[in-house]
Amino acid sequence: MVQKIPDMFCTKEKELIRVKDMFNKILIANRGEIALRIIRAAHELGIEAVAVYSEADAGAQFVGEADQAVCIGPAQSTKSYLQIPAIISAAKITGAQAIHPAYGFLAENADFARACENNDIKFIGPTGDCIEKMGHKSQAKQTMKDFGVPCVPGSDGSVATVEQAAKFADEVGYPVLIKASAGGGGKGMRVANDASELENMFNAAKAEAASAFGNDDVYLEKYILKPRHVEMQILADGQGNAIHLCERDCSVQRRHQKLIEEAPSPALSEETRQKMGDIAINAVKNIGYESAGTIEFLLDARGDFYFMEMNTRVQVEHTVSEQITNTDIIAEQIRIAAGESISCLNKAPFSPICHAIEFRINAEDPDNNFLPCPGKIQRFDLPGGPGVRVDTGFVAGDTISPYYDSMIAKLIVTGATRDQAIARGRRALDELNIEGIKTTTPFHRKVLDNAAFICGDFATDFIEVEGF
């Protein structure tokens, strides 16, 4: 029962007490910068945070910042961060009432959400049924079609064999996109430009999907040439409220993995933003969605857009949406899971208050086909000043492990205009100094001097077209 709060308390203190009334301890089923990000949000809400970690992460910053930490296995994610029984056990022995999955690993695993529910642990995200409906990409497309949302032509459900894939490709025409049904983040995704490439691309997508998500199901879509990747950030609560926090443009990609994200999109008109936002809100209300999530669209050169997929979790690039709307998306997730209404409901519909750009700083060598470069960080100097935010889980002396994603940090810059954000991005990237390993910092710096990027005229093939 929610206790009566004296009128002397300010609004934020009231919110803190209400959330604490349900949760006084949450467990973060993830690692690195996003685990640290969630720990900080929990602490600001007066909630204790429990970290789970692999043997490789024993000395990580997120482990040290947590109130409690439990080792759940060896370095391999299949033996640690993907082990549902170990994570549930860690929550039970520490007394955590809720689990935040963050992104990647088990974030879109319906069985994990149900395991939490079956053990009286609140899953900070949608229900297992909702994840299954929308997290499984081919099912999500059919659901959206049923709601009248425009969709890219795709297969009816998962495609099990190369022969089935070839039949679909012959019907819609090449190129076709092969995508993991149970994942995201560009993993388990390949393009077959013609029939000669189909078998290799199909098998490669299935193998990568199995490795990344423990599920090798894939489906196919007609590949739209030169689209922009635009996604709508949404929040929905248990009281039937749903809002959007404007859009993000994630068109700077390599092998379908995002490298730079910005908000708002330089390609979207106010009219299209409103239409896309209304469609996203209507969709999440129809499926009874609760928590943060993202409806992703492909935007063609004519300004028409098509539903691509829904991510039933917070995303890496949630930071730019936070910056342009002055909203803490992680805190909103926790409040919604605690039974509260969206706290920023009275501010909707949102309009961007600034322009934000996020650079994913990865331990990769951009001059050598972006080859991963794990190793020890010898020096780590962070940028600062107006309009600069850095989210990271590393400090100098830490080692970037070969077992996990290569991201070291997210550098986010904001400006009153896009031009100012770009200028701040140049300055911040120049200030950023990471020694001991190769990083993508030089690549990002080149992008900011690229004429097509500066004028905002680019698509998802930007890197290939511009020769990076």
C-alpha positions, 0 to 999 in steps of 0.5 A, spaced: 500 500 500 502 506 498 503 511 504 500 517 505 505 523 504 505 529 507 504 536 503 511 538 505 514 534 501 516 536 494 514 532 487 520 529 486 520 526 494 513 524 493 515 520 487 521 517 490 517 515 496 512 511 492 517 507 488 521 505 494 514 503 497 514 497 492 522 496 490 528 498 495 532 493 491 533 492 484 538 487 480 541 489 473 542 483 469 547 486 464 554 489 464 558 495 462 556 502 461 548 500 461 549 497 468 552 503 471 547 507 468 541 503 471 545 503 478 545 511 478 538 511 476 536 507 482 540 510 487 537 517 485 530 514 486 533 511 493 533 504 491 539 499 492 542 496 486 545 489 485 550 487 480 551 480 477 558 479 473 562 474 470 569 472 472 572 477 467 568 483 470 570 482 477 574 488 477 569 492 473 566 499 475 559 497 475 561 492 480 564 496 485 558 502 484 553 496 486 550 496 493 551 488 492 554 484 487 554 476 485 558 472 480 554 468 476 559 464 472 565 464 467 567 470 462 563 466 456 556 470 456 553 463 455 555 461 461 554 467 465 550 473 463 545 468 459 544 464 464 537 465 467 537 460 473 543 464 475 540 471 475 534 469 478 538 465 484 542 472 485 536 476 485 533 471 491 539 471 495 540 478 495 532 480 496 532 484 489 524 485 488 525 487 481 530 485 475 532 490 469 535 487 463 537 493 460 539 491 452 542 485 449 543 479 453 536 477 455 533 483 454 528 481 449 527 474 452 520 472 453 522 466 457 526 470 462 521 475 463 516 469 465 521 466 469 521 473 473 514 473 474 514 466 476 518 467 482 515 473 484 520 478 481 518 484 477 521 484 470 522 492 469 520 491 462 514 489 458 510 482 460 513 475 457 507 475 452 508 482 450 515 481 448 513 474 445 508 478 440 513 484 439 520 482 440 519 476 435 520 480 429 516 476 424 510 476 429 511 483 430 510 485 423 504 481 422 501 484 429 503 491 426 499 489 419 493 488 423 493 495 426 494 498 419 501 500 420 505 500 413 510 495 413 516 493 408 514 486 404 516 480 408 516 473 409 510 470 413 513 468 420 520 465 420 524 462 414 527 455 416 530 453 410 534 456 404 529 453 399 524 457 403 528 463 403 529 463 395 522 462 394 520 468 398 526 472 394 523 470 387 516 473 389 519 480 391 525 480 388 532 481 390 535 484 394 532 481 400 534 482 408 535 476 412 534 478 419 534 474 426 527 473 429 529 474 436 534 479 436 536 486 434 543 491 434 544 489 427 546 482 429 544 476 425 542 480 419 545 479 412 543 482 405 543 477 399 543 482 393 542 476 388 541 468 388 548 467 388 549 470 395 543 467 398 545 461 401 551 464 404 548 470 407 542 465 410 547 461 413 551 466 416 545 470 419 542 464 422 549 462 425 550 469 428 543 469 431 544 463 434 550 465 437 548 472 439 541 470 442 540 463 443 535 462 437 537 461 430 530 463 427 530 468 421 525 472 417 526 475 410 524 482 408 524 486 401 531 490 402 529 498 400 534 501 397 537 508 400 532 508 406 533 512 412 533 508 419 528 512 423 525 510 430 520 513 435 522 512 442 515 511 446 513 510 454 507 507 456 504 505 463 499 501 466 494 506 466 493 506 459 498 512 458 503 512 452 507 518 449 513 518 444 519 522 446 520 524 438 524 520 433 532 518 432 535 518 426 540 512 426 542 511 419 550 512 420 551 504 420 556 499 418 553 492 417 547 494 420 550 496 426 549 503 428 555 507 429 552 514 430 545 516 432 542 523 432 535 526 434 531 529 432 532 526 425 534 532 419 530 528 414 523 528 418 518 534 417 514 536 423 508 533 420 511 526 419 514 526 426 506 527 428 504 522 424 509 517 425 508 518 433 501 517 433 502 511 429 507 508 434 503 510 440 497 507 437 501 501 436 503 500 443 496 502 446 493 496 442 498 491 444 497 493 452 505 495 452 508 497 458 515 500 459 520 504 454 520 501 447 522 503 440 518 503 434 523 503 428 521 505 421 525 505 414 524 512 411 524 512 403 526 518 399 519 520 398 518 521 405 514 515 406 515 510 412 514 503 413 514 499 420 521 495 421 521 492 428 519 494 435 525 493 440 521 491 447 527 494 451 531 501 452 536 502 447 543 504 446 541 510 443 536 512 448 541 518 451 539 522 445 532 522 446 533 524 453 537 530 451 532 533 447 526 532 451 530 532 458 527 526 460 530 520 464 528 514 460 531 509 465 528 512 471 521 512 467 522 505 466 523 503 474 517 508 476 512 504 470 514 497 473 513 500 480 506 501 478 506 509 477 504 513 471 509 516 466 511 522 470 512 527 464 505 525 462 504 533 462 509 535 458 507 531 452 506 531 446 514 533 446 518 537 441 525 537 441 528 542 445 535 541 442 539 537 437 543 531 440 548 526 437 551 520 440 558 517 438 559 510 439 566 509 441 568 502 440 575 498 441 575 497 433 580 499 428 576 503 423 583 503 418 582 495 418 575 493 417 573 495 424 577 489 426 575 489 434 581 491 438 581 488 445 586 490 450 588 494 456 586 502 456 593 505 458 590 512 458 583 515 458 582 522 458 574 524 457 572 531 454 567 536 458 564 543 457 557 545 455 553 540 451 558 534 453 555 527 456 559 521 456 556 514 458 562 509 460 563 503 464 571 503 464 577 507 466 584 507 465 587 501 467 581 497 465 581 491 460 576 491 454 575 483 454 574 479 447 568 476 450 563 482 449 561 488 445 567 492 443 563 499 446 568 503 450 563 509 451 558 513 448 559 520 447 553 525 447 553 532 445 548 537 444 547 544 441 541 549 440 542 547 433 544 541 429 550 545 426 552 547 434 552 540 436 556 538 430 561 543 432 561 540 439 562 533 437 568 535 433 571 539 439 569 533 444 572 528 439 578 532 439 579 532 447 577 525 447 584 521 448 584 513 449 591 510 449 593 502 449 588 500 444 585 502 437 578 506 437 573 508 432 574 516 434 578 518 428 572 515 424 567 519 428 571 525 427 572 524 419 564 523 419 563 530 422 567 533 416 563 529 411 559 534 406 553 529 406 553 528 413 554 536 415 548 537 410 544 531 413 543 528 406 545 521 407 542 514 408 543 507 411 549 506 405 552 512 407 559 509 410 559 505 403 557 511 399 562 515 402 568 510 402 569 510 410 
